[in-house]
Amino acid sequence: MDKIIIFDTTLRDGEQAPGASLNKQQKLEIALQLEKLGVDVIEAGFPVASPDDFQAVSQVSRKLKKSIPCALARCIKKDIVLAGEALKPAKSPRIHLFLATSKIHLQYKFRKTEEEILSIAQDAMRLAGKYCEDIEFSTEDATRSERDFIFRMLEAVIKLGAKTVNIPDTTGYSYPQEMYSLIRDIKDNVPNINKAVISAHCHDDLGMAVANSLSGVLGGARQVHCTVNGIGERAGNASLEEVVMAIKTRRDIFGDMRTGINTKEIFRTSRLVSKLTNYIIPSNKAIVGKNAFAHESGIHQDAILKNRLTYEIMDPREVGVSSNQLILGKHSGRHAFKERLLVLGFKLSDKQLNSAFERFKTVADKKKEMFDDDLRYLVEDEIKPQKPLWSLKDFYTHSGTSTTPEAKVVLLKKGKPQEAVSGGDGPIDACFKAIDKIVGIKARLEDFRLEAVTSGKDALGHVNLKLMVKNVAYSGSGSSTDIIEAAVKAYIDAVNKIENK
């Protein structure tokens, strides 16, 4: 088997997606699921960025048993020292150094010559080597760099102990043939390249992150940087699930190349990351989107019933998607509820189970049918890692075509009710303004999205929104069969994040 190492940077590069901020408890929850997924290397964060990031890396390093925990650092002493300290609890830590090599970065960001940059990289390698043996080095903006300089840089850092050399398409500028030729040229022109693993790190600004990553693999890269659902800065990163399933599905192209990913955990991991980052998965998203294995055309349906391979290139069960989503209703008992949650990957305490079951019964009374996604949203609300400062007790709205919308909202803070009344441009806006009055926070609604989690007139609605406070984005989410209640819950979720910050 020719092993392709999967390096997941959801907790670092993925978290840099606007509004996708994660606290240390959420990072740990995702990290443990990534380990269950079979990810080889987990980049847990950028310790110098904040005390919470430092603690997250330290906590993840302490808990991981199989995956390699990794911390990012610039070629700056403070970064490297903090990365080394954060990784101390790890059994097999990795420090990931990065330094730009393109002329535009050297001229405008660093104002330094190639020789000065080379010297900085060498000093950083020597310092990082005092903290761990496993060092990865990235030549930032590699696809816009002079290749001769990349060759010199890689040779120098490998001499000083770099076990992995990462080739980033930092701005998503490259295309598949170019990425392939760059990796081939590195293999042919760096004398000691056989002592290191070549890695590819691609962004999706031109929609080619996955294609470029796979071209890098065909060119000789044996590690790929990915994020779950492809989240990340700007247009995002290479999607882990797409890279992994492409290699698994197209064995005619990738031969005996394999990853160590347990693909049956892909769907579960995707939904967890979506939930905790409040990033909606597009319905047409490959592998994990709601429509990825849906067939509406009568011709397609007929053919699928005769032979799945006519229109499906992979079995949905390979990525953890249930072929039958319809499961429970209002007459279902606690035992059936608990068993279905176990199938979906949830193991709750008795207290959490009782609370989730009560909420399930309330929603099931309103809905004729309960689907797996309904259950996921209900249960994930119950197992949020932090107890919120504010919670919803009650709300009332009054609106119509010939009357000014008005809302009364009652929130609980440490068990004590606080209420306010406000008008607005519609019942949801009125609720938001009433909440603002109660909590005393001036926030601007930047983004608001409503989706039906499942089908039907009584579908569970899920709201994702983003609030801006002093140019910082805070995301929130909420679910209910009542879309106004879902919106109010999402707004309160974002407000709690602002308060926690």
C-alpha atoms as one frame of an Amber mdcrd trajectory, in Angstrom:
protein
   0.000   0.000   0.000   1.201   3.490  -0.895   0.024   5.554   2.103  -1.310
   9.095   1.571  -1.049  10.982   4.867  -4.101  13.081   5.713  -3.189  16.298
   7.539  -6.347  17.983   8.823  -6.254  21.724   9.498  -9.947  22.273  10.282
  -9.044  23.530  13.764  -6.511  26.030  12.432  -6.991  27.063   8.796 -10.648
  26.016   8.819 -11.330  28.102  11.908 -10.024  31.158  10.043 -13.216  31.164
   7.973 -15.088  34.358   8.974 -17.427  33.659  11.898 -16.232  30.069  12.392
 -14.455  30.671  15.703 -14.253  27.645  18.005 -13.531  27.544  21.729 -11.146
  25.001  23.244 -13.921  22.568  24.251 -15.348  22.570  20.738 -11.861  22.074
  19.297 -11.317  19.078  21.539 -14.669  17.572  20.519 -13.780  17.909  16.833
 -10.229  16.638  17.391 -11.463  13.456  19.061 -13.875  12.880  16.187 -11.064
  13.477  13.671  -9.009  10.838  15.450 -11.985   8.468  15.253 -12.165   9.312
  11.537  -8.564   8.152  11.167  -6.811  11.459  10.433  -3.018  11.086  10.637
  -2.060  14.632  11.675  -4.346  17.161  13.391  -3.256  20.795  13.304  -4.860
  21.903  16.571  -4.153  25.606  16.335  -1.766  28.548  16.285  -0.644  28.887
  19.951   0.720  32.430  19.632  -2.652  33.688  18.338  -4.413  33.696  21.737
  -4.364  32.084  25.198  -7.419  30.007  24.207  -5.610  28.697  21.125  -2.599
  27.790  23.275  -4.827  25.924  25.730  -6.687  24.206  22.891  -3.444  22.859
  21.409  -2.293  21.729  24.853  -5.608  20.023  25.617  -5.796  18.280  22.248
  -2.144  17.169  22.616  -2.968  15.596  25.970  -6.051  13.711  24.750  -4.985
  12.330  21.364  -3.830   8.704  21.431  -3.253   7.830  17.768  -3.250  11.006
  15.668  -0.245  13.353  15.680  -1.047  16.756  17.226   0.486  19.695  15.376
   0.936  23.398  16.184   1.561  26.172  13.666   4.356  28.717  14.114   5.900
  31.493  12.084   9.695  31.526  11.906   9.709  33.770  14.972  11.189  32.805
  18.342   8.044  33.567  20.365   5.853  31.498  18.015   8.162  28.497  18.148
   8.596  28.603  21.929   4.825  28.776  22.532   4.194  25.987  19.999   6.767
  23.801  21.744   5.257  24.532  25.169   1.691  23.858  23.997   2.737  20.500
  22.537   4.524  19.307  25.701   1.747  16.866  26.745   1.874  15.109  23.342
   3.483  11.719  22.819   4.440  12.485  19.202   4.234  16.263  18.609   4.793
  18.118  15.342   5.713  21.773  14.867   4.627  23.285  11.559   6.831  26.216
  10.507   5.975  28.491   7.616   7.796  31.271   5.782   6.902  32.962   2.505
   9.139  32.455  -0.533   7.409  34.475  -3.281   8.918  37.724  -4.516   5.747
  39.684  -3.745   5.892  38.567  -0.099   9.636  39.165   0.198   9.311  42.656
  -1.258   6.150  43.924   0.453   5.662  41.804   3.607   9.241  41.204   4.728
  11.341  43.704   2.755  14.146  41.131   2.772  16.367  39.361   0.264  16.238
  35.647  -0.519  19.438  35.097   1.482  17.968  36.808   4.545  14.805  34.705
   4.295  16.889  31.541   3.942  18.838  32.455   7.081  15.603  33.078   9.037
  14.301  29.647   8.007  17.498  27.921   9.110  17.482  29.639  12.519  13.852
  28.661  13.013  14.568  25.045  12.165  17.391  24.917  14.728  15.151  26.337
  17.462  12.166  24.112  16.631  14.450  21.079  16.717  14.985  21.681  20.440
  11.283  21.028  21.099  10.510  18.046  18.870  11.929  15.809  16.170   8.939
  15.992  13.832   9.109  19.331  12.010   7.112  20.291   8.947   8.189  23.305
   6.892   5.937  25.258   4.507   7.155  27.546   1.749   4.218  29.956   1.883
   2.886  31.170  -1.492   4.943  28.477  -3.207   2.923  28.489  -6.422   3.880
  32.143  -7.032   7.531  31.663  -6.032  10.657  31.271  -8.153  11.233  27.535
  -8.325  15.016  27.767  -7.924  14.527  29.531  -4.596  12.030  26.888  -3.441
  14.575  24.184  -4.278  17.278  25.941  -2.222  14.926  26.531   0.714  13.720
  22.928   0.823  17.240  21.511   0.597  18.347  23.753   3.497  15.465  22.878
   5.855  15.701  19.152   5.096  19.401  19.291   5.998  18.356  20.718   9.362
  15.835  17.972  10.033  12.517  18.813   8.330  10.681  15.513   7.886   7.844
  17.008   5.840   8.022  19.866   3.330   4.683  21.439   2.490   3.955  23.200
  -0.794   1.104  25.682  -0.286  -1.015  27.238  -2.989  -1.726  29.959  -0.440
  -3.849  32.182  -2.664  -5.602  29.432  -4.639  -3.828  30.692  -7.767  -2.615
  27.438  -9.285  -4.228  24.851 -11.568  -3.782  21.036 -11.722  -1.076  20.767
 -14.388   0.984  23.485 -12.706   0.726  21.815  -9.293   1.730  18.483 -10.813
   4.783  19.963 -12.535   5.851  21.871  -9.397   5.874  18.686  -7.303   7.715
  16.799 -10.071  10.330  19.564 -10.315  10.856  19.471  -6.539  11.437  15.708
  -6.712  13.905  16.179  -9.570  15.810  19.221  -8.288  16.085  18.968  -4.486
  19.045  16.602  -3.853  17.898  15.356  -0.422  14.140  15.274  -1.091  14.104
  11.502  -0.458  14.608  12.301   3.258  11.281  14.157   3.546   7.605  13.701
   2.704   6.237  16.195   0.173   2.876  17.715   1.126   0.297  19.799  -0.754
  -1.793  22.596   0.800  -4.331  24.098  -1.602  -6.926  26.851  -1.322 -10.125
  27.044  -3.353 -10.133  30.617  -4.698 -10.510  29.350  -8.273 -12.481  26.247
  -7.262  -9.563  23.870  -7.840  -8.268  23.043  -4.340  -9.202  19.355  -4.494
  -8.094  18.965  -8.120  -4.769  20.657  -7.349  -4.231  18.491  -4.247  -4.901
  15.293  -6.196  -2.604  16.461  -9.007   0.069  17.014  -6.358  -0.443  13.422
  -5.187  -0.062  12.132  -8.753   3.092  14.229  -9.010   4.618  12.634  -5.919
   3.161  14.331  -2.834   2.363  11.839  -0.093   0.596  14.159   2.337  -2.422
  16.366   1.711  -3.638  19.269   3.881  -7.452  19.241   4.130 -10.358  20.608
   6.120 -13.713  18.992   6.829 -16.372  20.403   4.469 -13.598  22.430   2.783
 -13.992  25.343   5.221 -11.208  27.896   5.550 -10.094  31.407   4.742 -11.797
  33.128   1.812 -13.151  30.388  -0.499 -11.837  27.624   1.766  -9.399  24.709
   1.598  -9.280  21.323  -0.064 -12.200  19.269   1.234 -11.072  16.213   3.210
 -14.050  14.105   2.217 -13.601  14.855  -1.504  -9.852  14.123  -1.502 -10.305
  10.869   0.408 -13.246   9.562  -1.628 -11.603  10.504  -4.938  -8.562   8.396
  -4.027 -10.789   5.532  -2.856 -13.221   5.655  -5.779 -10.736   6.177  -8.648
  -8.396   3.283  -8.015  -7.879   3.041 -11.746  -6.004   6.362 -11.458  -4.470
   6.222  -7.982  -3.502   2.537  -8.091  -2.476   1.160  -4.687  -2.590   4.564
  -2.979  -4.686   4.494   0.192  -5.530   6.748   3.114  -6.090   5.581   6.681
  -9.495   7.257   6.854 -12.487   5.320   8.184 -14.847   6.671   5.540 -17.959
   5.565   7.442 -17.208   8.377   9.921 -17.169  11.091   7.208 -20.830  12.088
   7.415 -20.828  12.218  11.204 -17.650  14.353  11.208 -19.052  16.681   8.557
 -22.228  17.334  10.529 -20.322  17.914  13.777 -18.039  20.522  12.170 -21.004
  22.200  10.478 -22.876  22.364  13.770 -20.014  23.762  15.861 -18.813  26.296
  13.272 -22.355  27.275  12.189 -21.321  26.820   8.547 -24.166  25.426   6.462
 -23.305  22.564   4.118 -24.658  23.384   0.635 -27.274  20.874  -0.509 -25.241
  20.119  -3.650 -21.927  19.696  -1.768 -20.088  16.596  -2.988 -20.071  13.571
  -0.660 -21.826  15.176   2.345 -24.479  17.496   0.869 -28.159  16.705   1.374
 -28.545  15.998  -2.362 -25.268  14.066  -2.796 -27.148  10.759  -3.034 -30.601
  12.080  -3.958 -32.298  11.191  -7.243 -35.421  13.065  -8.367 -35.499  12.205
 -12.054 -37.839   9.295 -12.820 -35.320   7.846 -15.269 -32.587   7.961 -12.606
 -34.851   6.459  -9.948 -35.848   3.559 -12.178 -32.233   2.817 -13.070 -31.042
   3.080  -9.460 -33.675   0.546  -8.350 -32.397  -1.864 -10.987 -28.706  -1.279
 -10.265 -27.262   1.401  -7.965 -24.111   1.702 -10.090 -26.067   3.220 -13.005
 -26.046   6.658 -11.364 -24.049   6.271  -8.136 -20.262   5.948  -8.186 -20.108
   5.142  -4.466 -22.326   3.514  -1.883 -23.753   6.155   0.509 -23.077   3.763
   3.377 -19.340   4.053   2.652 -19.412   7.627   3.967 -21.860   6.958   6.799
 -25.076   8.095   5.083 -28.128   6.045   6.032 -30.151   4.861   3.047 -33.369
   5.291   5.028 -33.641   8.544   6.974 -37.232   8.082   8.206 -37.112   6.592
  11.689 -39.137   7.917  14.625 -42.451   9.583  15.484 -44.377  10.855  18.485
 -45.358   7.304  19.526 -41.748   6.128  19.722 -40.429   5.136  23.135 -37.266
   6.034  25.025 -35.546   2.738  24.142 -36.019   3.203  20.389 -34.890   6.823
  20.754 -31.724   5.803  22.617 -30.913   3.002  20.145 -31.260   5.333  17.161
 -28.953   7.878  18.800 -26.335   5.157  19.292 -26.564   4.337  15.573 -26.035
   8.039  14.814 -22.951   8.110  17.042 -24.363   9.783  20.188 -23.740   8.282
  23.617 -25.517  10.457  26.182 -25.558  10.472  29.954 -28.894   9.616  31.594
 -29.495  13.316  32.310 -28.714  14.343  28.721 -30.865  11.500  27.365 -33.851
  12.495  29.504 -33.578  16.120  28.440 -33.130  15.234  24.755 -36.063  12.772
  24.894 -38.383  15.381  26.390 -37.465  17.807  23.619 -37.872  15.047  21.037
 -41.420  14.378  22.278 -42.277  18.088  22.081 -41.062  18.350  18.476 -42.544
  14.981  17.500 -45.984  16.211  18.602 -45.686  18.964  15.983 -44.140  16.819
  13.235 -45.608  13.716  11.639 -42.195  12.237  10.922 -38.764  12.554  12.548
 -35.631  12.162  10.430 -31.997  11.524  11.386 -31.073  15.163  10.793 -33.914
  16.264  13.119 -32.421  14.079  15.847 -28.900  15.365  15.256 -29.924  18.983
  15.726 -31.997  18.177  18.819 -29.268  16.161  20.519 -26.355  18.429  19.610
 -28.204  21.303  21.291 -28.291  19.216  24.483 -24.542  18.440  24.524 -23.138
  21.912  23.930 -19.963  22.141  26.049 -20.753  25.443  27.775 -23.804  26.434
  29.801 -25.109  29.645  28.206 -25.405  32.884  30.148 -28.710  33.779  28.461
 -31.525  31.366  27.607 -35.009  31.807  26.144 -37.984  31.571  28.515 -40.762
  32.938  26.318 -41.580  35.261  23.439 -44.681  36.761  21.861 -45.048  38.501
  18.487 -47.803  40.512  16.869 -47.640  41.441  13.177 -49.691  41.838  10.018
 -49.981  43.790   6.773 -51.738  46.720   8.431 -50.035  46.812  11.835 -46.559
  47.576  13.140 -44.803  44.343  14.142 -44.092  44.080  17.852 -42.409  41.479
  20.037 -42.081  40.733  23.722 -39.111  38.542  24.697 -38.372  37.041  28.120
 -34.829  35.769  28.719 -33.345  33.977  31.705 -30.003  35.029  33.151 -28.839
  32.720  35.934 -32.470  31.681  36.391 -33.826  35.208  36.717 -36.221  36.478
  34.010 -35.604  39.745  32.177 -37.980  41.052  29.511 -38.315  43.780  26.905
 -40.776  44.888  24.231 -39.779  46.306  20.858 -41.124  47.038  17.404 -39.302
  46.142  14.225 -39.390  45.497  10.507 -41.176  42.167  10.895 -41.597  39.825
  13.904 -38.044  38.436  13.765 -36.457  41.886  13.641 -38.695  42.971  16.545
 -37.524  39.968  18.595 -33.882  40.768  17.838 -34.321  44.383  18.951 -36.032
  43.269  22.158 -33.086  40.956  22.891 -30.670  43.861  22.267 -32.563  45.889
  24.872 -32.271  43.102  27.436 -28.600  42.218  26.977 -27.356  45.744  26.241
 -25.232  44.787  23.237 -25.168  46.811  20.027 -24.798  44.268  17.244 -25.310
  44.453  13.480 -26.937  41.511  11.707 -24.475  40.598   8.974 -25.926  37.342
   7.657 -29.152  35.351   8.157 -29.937  31.958   6.650 -32.905  29.671   7.175
 -33.072  26.088   5.953 -35.474  23.232   6.444 -33.555  20.395   8.062 -35.990
  17.862   6.630 -38.887  17.873   4.198 -42.579  18.608   4.741 -44.691  21.513
   5.973 -43.798  20.649   9.562 -40.060  20.467   8.884 -37.610  21.439  11.604
 -36.210  24.841  10.641 -32.567  25.666  11.312 -31.300  29.262  11.385 -27.658
  30.297  11.029 -26.795  33.958  11.467 -23.810  36.203  11.989 -23.590  39.294
  14.211 -20.922  41.975  13.917 -19.685  43.731  17.060 -16.775  46.165  16.653
 -15.810  44.506  13.325 -15.679  41.026  14.899 -18.036  38.319  13.599 -19.975
  36.032  15.957 -22.095  33.200  14.597 -25.163  31.586  16.109 -27.568  28.768
  15.300 -30.962  27.576  16.470 -33.576  24.967  15.554 -37.346  24.736  15.923
 -40.482  23.888  13.951 -41.326  27.599  14.516 -38.956  29.671  12.356 -39.291
  32.743  14.606 -38.282  30.652  17.616 -35.369  29.186  15.609 -34.230  32.724
  14.731 -34.512  33.893  18.343 -32.490  30.888  19.563 -29.800  31.559  16.945
 -29.587  35.218  17.984 -29.268  34.245  21.670 -26.582  31.682  20.738 -24.534
  34.434  19.070 -25.122  36.802  22.009 -23.771  34.148  24.406 -20.615  33.850
  22.301 -20.192  37.617  22.459 -20.610  37.517  26.246 -18.126  34.622  26.567
 -15.592  36.488  24.450
